[in-house]
Amino acid sequence: MREVVAYLGVGANVGDRTANIAAGVARLRMVPGVVVEAVSPLHESDPVGGPPQGRFMNGAIRLRTSLEAQVLLDVCLAVERELGRTRDGSKNQPRPLDLDLLLYGEQTIDTKQLQVPHPRMLEREFVLRPLRELGVDAQRLARPTAPRVVRDVDEFAALCTNWLRGGCTLGLVPTMGALHAGHASLVAKARSECDRVAATIFVNPLQFAPHEDLAAYPRPFSADVELLRRERADVVFAPDPDAMYGEGFASRVAVGAEAIGMEGDLRPGHFGGVATVVAKLFAIARPTHAYFGEKDAQQLDVIERLVRDFAFPLRLRRCATVREADGLAMSSRNVYLKPADRAAASVLFRALSVARQAWAEAERAPDQLASLGASVVASEPRATLDYFVVRGARAYVAARFGGAGSRVTRLIDNMLLSP
């Protein structure tokens, strides 16, 4: 293999820091396939994160190597162990020696074990200063944009495949955009459980009937990407409809009993469109985990059936509904509500809560529970009830708000009645 120039960050804050770093450099000089060319001056810096601990001594090392990047990383980890560092899975702990692979030639590497260029080095002056002292022009190092925005299906599939081959777990958060705190909670959950997080923004035409609001559906793309940046998503897949459903596209996913009644009756074809796009996203990304909110509980039941029936090798995560202070479930359609309708919309939560209270008092008859909830919605003159249904231990409600010269906004909600 040809040699490449690589840069390591080196640090220590336990014991004789300078001696530990010198010992680490000396050990690297003994490794076949590694030639240490230069070591920067050392500088003190405050620790970043972790428990209270002493200040670090930091520097950088320039070397030439014929070792593959992963092998070089393994060498660094072995040297750390030799000099007394132990790893228990906790981050930012005190350590007698820290060796980070910052740059490996011109290569970009993104696996579970290794990301090069190091993803946080441009944020840390204690890394950049010694690199500059070794002649690295930090300005030429393009600051990575996170999340990466991808519109091409093949590019997105290749990116996900690369992560999976690199041993990463991949969390997928499908959305139609117009994101809010409910979506943010899904991304945060994925971030806490997965090595990489992919969010999708795709207003799926297959799930809209001709009379529904496909053309008017909100599309604040820049604001959506900013929310996903804050929640540390790695990629946003935002394809055009032609990319997902090109010329000649003819396949559809049939849905079963979970799609009967409620939204299935009022929006014919809706769940078939949902199941089709979700199946396609699963096929493209092949995620290890997928995250959906319980606000769309009937839809989630359809997707659970899809995962079981097609044996998709992933873990489906049901995430709790996120609500406003007055109980209204967060929804992309809430932005359509006029102030008076917004105030009235909290009746959905009150109706569900009445049904839950009746359940807590041992009422189990679905019709009686539904009647109690429907009567609450009926008490709000700005609401027009579509349905209030109890299935098993969950109540579902849908109602329309507005009219008489203002836009009609249809909202759905649900609540688990049993603890």
N, C-alpha and C positions, 0 to 999 in steps of 0.2 A: 504494500500500500504506500502511496506517496505521502510525504510528510505534510502536515498542516500546522499553522501557527495557532495556538490556543492561549487563552488567558484565563487564569484562575483568580478568584478573590480569596484572600486568606485573612483569618482573624482569630483572636483568642481573648478570653477574659477570665480565665481560671489559671491560677498558679503563676509561674514566670512567663508572662505572655510573649515577650520577645524571644526567650529561649525556646518556647514551644514552637513558634513560627519558624525559627531557624532549624529546629530539628525536623519539622515537616518538610522544609525545602531540601534539607540534606537527604531525607529519605526519598523524595521524588527524584533527586539526581541519580539514585541507585537503580531506578526502574528501567529495564530495557525498553527501548522505543520512546524514551522521554529525554529530551535535552532541555534543561533549564537555561534560558538565555539571559533573563534579567529579573531582578526583584526590585520593586519600588521601595521608596522610603516608607516607614510605618508611621501611622497617625492614630491618635486616640479619638474615639467616638462614643456617643451614648448608645446603649442598647435600644433596639427597636422591638417593642412587644415583649411578651413573656413576663415572668415574675421579676421582682426587684433583684438586681444583680449589678456586678461591677462593670466599669467601662471596658470597651474593647480596644485592642490594638489591631489596626487593619492595614492591609496592603494588597498588592496584586503581583502576580507572577506571569511572565511571558515565557512560553515554552514551544518547542517544536516537537511534534509527536507523530509516530506512525500508527499509534493505537486508534481504534475506533472510538467515537465519542463515549459510548456506553462503557467500554472497557476503561477509558481514562477516568470516567466517573467512579467506577468500581475501585480503581487504584486509589483515588482520593479518599473514598470511604474507608478503605483498608488502612491508609496512613492515619486517618483520624482515630480509628480504633486502636492502632498501635500506640498512639500517644494519649490514650486514656478516655477518649470520647465514647459515651454510651448513648444509645438512642432508644427511648421508650415510647415513641410516637408523639410526644409532646413537642410543640413548636417553640422556637425562640428561647431555649433553655441555655443556662450558662454552659460554656464548653472550653476545654483546654486547646482545641484546634478546630477550625472550620475551614474547609476547602470547597469552594463553589466553582463549578465550571461556568464561566460567564460567556465566552465566545469560543467557537470552534471553527476556524477558518471563516468562510462566508456562509456556512450552512445554517439552516433553520431546522430545528429538531423539536418535536412536540409529542412526547410520550408520557406515560404515567410517571416514569422515573426521572425524566430529563426534559427540560425546556431550555433551548438555546436559540437566540440570545436569552440570557437570564431575564425572566419577565419583569423583575422589579429593580433591575440595576439602574435604570435611568431615573428612578425616583430617589436614589440614595447617593448623596455626595460622598460618603465614605467609601463607596465603590468607584465612583467616577473620578475622584481626585487621583488615586494611585494609577488608574488606567491612563489618565492624561499624562502622568509622569513617565509612563512607559511608551508614550507616543501615539496612543489611541485617540483619534479624533472623535470625541463623543457626539459631535454634531452630525456626523455622517451615519450614526446609528439611528435608523428611522424609529421614531417612537411608535410602538405598535398601537393600532387602534383597536379598542375593545368596546363593544363586540365587533367582530368582523361581519360585514354585511355581504351576503351571498345571494345572488338571484338565479344562478344557473343550477339546474338539478344535478348534473354530473359533478360539478365542482363541490356542491354540498355533500353528495354521496362520497366523493373521494376524501374530503376532509374528515367525515365521520369514520370512514374505513381506516384512515390513518390513525385516528385516536384509538379505535378498537384494536388494531394490530399492535399498538404501543401499550396495550394492557389497561387502557382507561375504561372506567365506567362512564356511560354517556346518558345524561338525563335530557329528555325531550319535553318541551313545554309548548304544545300547539296552541296558537291563539289566532284571532282574526284582527288583532290590533286594537286601537282605541284603549290602550292599556291603563289600568288603575291599580290600586293597592291590592286588590284580589289577585291580579296577575303577578304582581311583585311577590306576593307570598308564595306562589307556585315556584317562581324562579329561585327564591331564597331557599325553599325546601330542597329543590334540585341541587343547588349549590352546596348545601350542607351534606348531601348524600353521595354526590357524584364527582368524579375527577374533571369532567367537562360538561358544560351545559349548552344546549342548543335550543333557542326559542324560534318559533316560526310565526310569521305574520302573513296571513293569507286569507283574504275575504273570499270564501269558497262559494262560487256561483251555484254549485250543485245543491246547496241546502237552502236556497231562496226560491220561493214560488214567484211567478211573474208579477203578482200584486204586492210583493214585499219590498223591503227597502235596500236592495242590493246597491243601486246607484248612489243612494244617499247615505249609505253606511259610513260612519266617521272613519277617516284615514289620516290621523295626525302622526305621520310616520316619524318625523324628526323627534317629536316628544316621546314616541314609543321607544326609539333607539336609545334616547337619553335615560329613560327609566331602566331599560335593560343594562345599560352601562353601569348605572348605580348598583344594580343587583348582581353585577359581575358575570353576566352571561358571556360565553365565549364566542358565540356566533348567532347571527340572526339570519334565518332563511326566509327570504321575501320574494318568492317567484311571481311572475305574471301568470294569469290564467292559462295563456297559451303554452307556457312551459309545463304546466301540470296536466292540461287537457288539450293536447295538440290535435291536429287534424286527424280524423278517424278514430279518436278516442271513443270507445264503446262499452267498456266494462263497468259494471256496477256491483256493489255489494248489497245483497238482500238482507233485510233485517227481520227479526222475529218478534216474539211476544212482548219483549221489553219496549218495543216501539208502538204497541197498540194503545189507543186511548190518549187522552190529554194532548200533548204536542203532536203525537202521531196522527191524531184525527184532525186537528185544526190546521196542521201544516203538512199535507200529504207530500211524500217524497223527501221531507226534511231529513229524517234520520238515515235514509239510504244515502243521501249526499254526505252527511257527516261520516258515516261508516266508510264510504268510499275514499274520502280524502284522508281520514285517519289511517286506513290501511295503506294508502300510498305513502304517506309520511313515514310510517313504520318500515315499509319496504325500502325506502330511500336511505333513511338514517340508521336503521337497525339499532335503536337505542336499547340500553340495558334497563332503563327506567323511563316511565312516562307519567306526567303529572297533569291532573285534571281537577277542577274545582267542583265541589258538591252543589254549588248553586244551580248547575244544570244536571240535577240528579238523574232524571230520566235518560238524558243523553249519556251520562256516565254508565248507567246500567246497560245501554246498548253497546258501549265500547267495551265494557267488561265481557259481554257475550262475544263480541268480535275477537277479543284476545283469547278467550277460551276455545272458541270454535276453530280458529285458524292456528292455534298453538304458537302465537307470537312469543318468542323467548325473551320476555321482559317482565318487569315488575310494575304493575299499574298502581299508582299512588292516588288515593282519594284524599283531597285536601279540603279542609273546612271552609265554609263560606265566610268571606270577610264582609263586615257590615258597617254602615255608617252609625253615628252615635244614636240615631233614633231607630235603628234596627233595619233600615232599608238595605237589602243586599246590593253590594256594589255591582254595577253592570255598565257595559259600554253604552247602553241605550239611555242611561240616566241623564246624559247631557241633553237629551231632547226635551226633558220635562220643564215646563214653565214653573215659576216659583210656587204658584198655588197647587199645581199638580205634584210638584216635588214634595210639598208638605203633606198632601193627601196620600202619597204612595206609601208612607209608613204604615198604612192600614194593613198591608200584606203581612208585615211582621206581627202586628197585633192579632190578626186573625189566626196565624199559625200558633202564636203563643196561647191563645184561648184553647185551641185544640190540644196543645200539649198539656195545659193545666187540667183539662178534662181527662186526658189519659192518665195523668198522675193521680186523679181521683177515681181511677178504676173503670172509666168508660172505655169500652173496647169496640163498640158497634161502629163500623166505618161510616155508615150513613149518618148516624147521630153526630159523630165527630165532624164530618163534612158539613152538616147543617149548621153546627155552631160556628165554624169558621166562615162559611158563606154569609151568615147573618151579620158578622162583623164587617165584612167587605161591603155588604149592601147598605150598611149605615153611613158609608162615605159617599156623598152625592157625586163626587168627581170620579168615582171608580165604576167601571162596568165589568162585572165578573164574567170571565170565560169558564172557569171551573174551580172547584175546590174538591179535591179527591184525596181519600186516604187509602193507601195500599200498604198492607202489612203494618209496620210501625213508623211509616213516614207519611206526612201530609204534603200535598202539592197544591199550589195556587197559581192562577194566572188572571190578570186583569188589565184593562185598558184605561188610560188616563188621557185627558185632553178632549178635543172635539170642539164643536161650535166655533169654528174659525181658527183653531189652533191644531197643531200636529197631534195625531193620536199616537201615543207611545204604549206599547204593550210590554209588560213586565211579568216575569215568572219568579217563583221562589219556592222553597220547600223547607221542611224541618223534620228532623228525626224526633219522634214523640217519646220513644223509650230511651232512657239514659244509656 
